Amino acid sequence: MERNLLHKDESYLIRGAVFEVYREMGCGFLEAVYQECLEKELRKQNVPFVSQPKLELFYKQERLEQSYKPDFICYGKIIIELKAVKEICNEHRAQLHNYLKATGLQLGFLVNFGHYPKATIERIVK
């Protein structure tokens, strides 16, 4: 029985790009290195994305000076947040949940390049 996943085809391409970056670079680099590599791989795979878009935040309909910058928004509907840490923790998950809330988008990937022996991807649906 095939599961009916949200943005299934787009997710497949994004996941492929993430694993290609990890296959090429491995574990141990800073997050900024993986950010740049994933930009190049997404372009190579023809995945439309915006890198580090500024998200406006509001409090009771009043715009805040503070803003959020997720690492990527792909296809205008999937947020990707990168980490290069030993383990993903609840604060990282909360960060992605807040990005989803701020954008009204439904799907995000929490990607950790710091895990050995492979990158991990947590799929978070709002």
N, C-alpha and C positions, 0 to 999 in steps of 0.2 A: 504494500500500500504506500503510495507516494504522498509525502506530507505537502501541504499547501503552504509553502513558506512565503512570507512577505518579501517582495523584490528578489525572487529566487535567482533569476538570470544575472542581474546586476551583482548580487552578493557573490555568486560563483566567480565572476571576473575579478572582483575586488580581492577575494580570498586568494585567488591564484596569483595576483600581483604581490600580495603580502608574502606568500610562501616563496615566490621567486626571489624577492629581496633577501629573505632569510637564507635561502639556499646559497645565494651569491656572497652575502656578507657575514653570515653567522651571528654569533652572540658576542656581546662585549663592547659595542660602540655606544656613543651617546645618542639620545633620542633625536637630536638635530641631524645626525648622519642618516638615520633611518628615514626621517622626514624627507630629506633631499633624494635619497634613493627611491623611495616610494613615489615621489612626484615624477621622477624619470620613468619608472616602470608603469605607472598609470597612463602617462602620455604614450608610451610605447604600445600599450594595450588598447589605446583609444578610449579610455574611460574618462568621461567628462568630470572635472573636479574644480573646486576652488580651494586654494591652500590658505589656511589660517584666516578665514573670513571673520570680520568683526561683527559680533552679535550684540545688538542693543538690548539692554535690560530695562525693565520697568518695575516700578513699585507703585501700586494703586494708580495705574494709568499715567504715572509721571516718569519720564525718561531719566535714567540714572547716568552719571558720568562714567561709572564703571562699565566694562563690557567683557564679554567672553570671546575667546578665539579657539574654537576647536581646530584640530590639525587639518582636517579635510571635510568638505561636504562633496560627495560624489553623486552624480546624476541629479543634483538638486534635491535629493531625498534620503541620502544615507550619510550619517555622520561617522567619521573615523577618528578615534582618539588613540594616539600612540603613546606607548610607555616603553622604557628600557630598564626594567626593574626585575629583581629576583622573583617577586610574587605580586600579583594584582591584589589590591586590598579594597575594602568597602569604600574608602574615600575616592578611589579611582572610579569605581562604579557610580558613586553619587555624582561625580563630575560629569560623566556621560549622561546620566539621567537629567541633570540640570541643563545640559546642552539640548537635549530632546525637548524639555519643557520650554526653554527659551525660544526654540525654533518652531515648535508645533510639529516637528517631524516624528515619525514613529519608530525608526530603526537606526541603531547605532552599533558599531563594532569597536570594542575595546581590544586593541592589539598590543601584545607584549613581546618585544623583540629580545628582552633580557632573560628569557626562559631557555634553559638548555635541556634537551637536545633539539627542540623545535620552537618556533614562534607559537604563541597561543592567541586565539581569537575568541572573545566572548561576544555573543550576539545578544543585544539588549533591545527588547521591543517594548515600546510604551503603550 
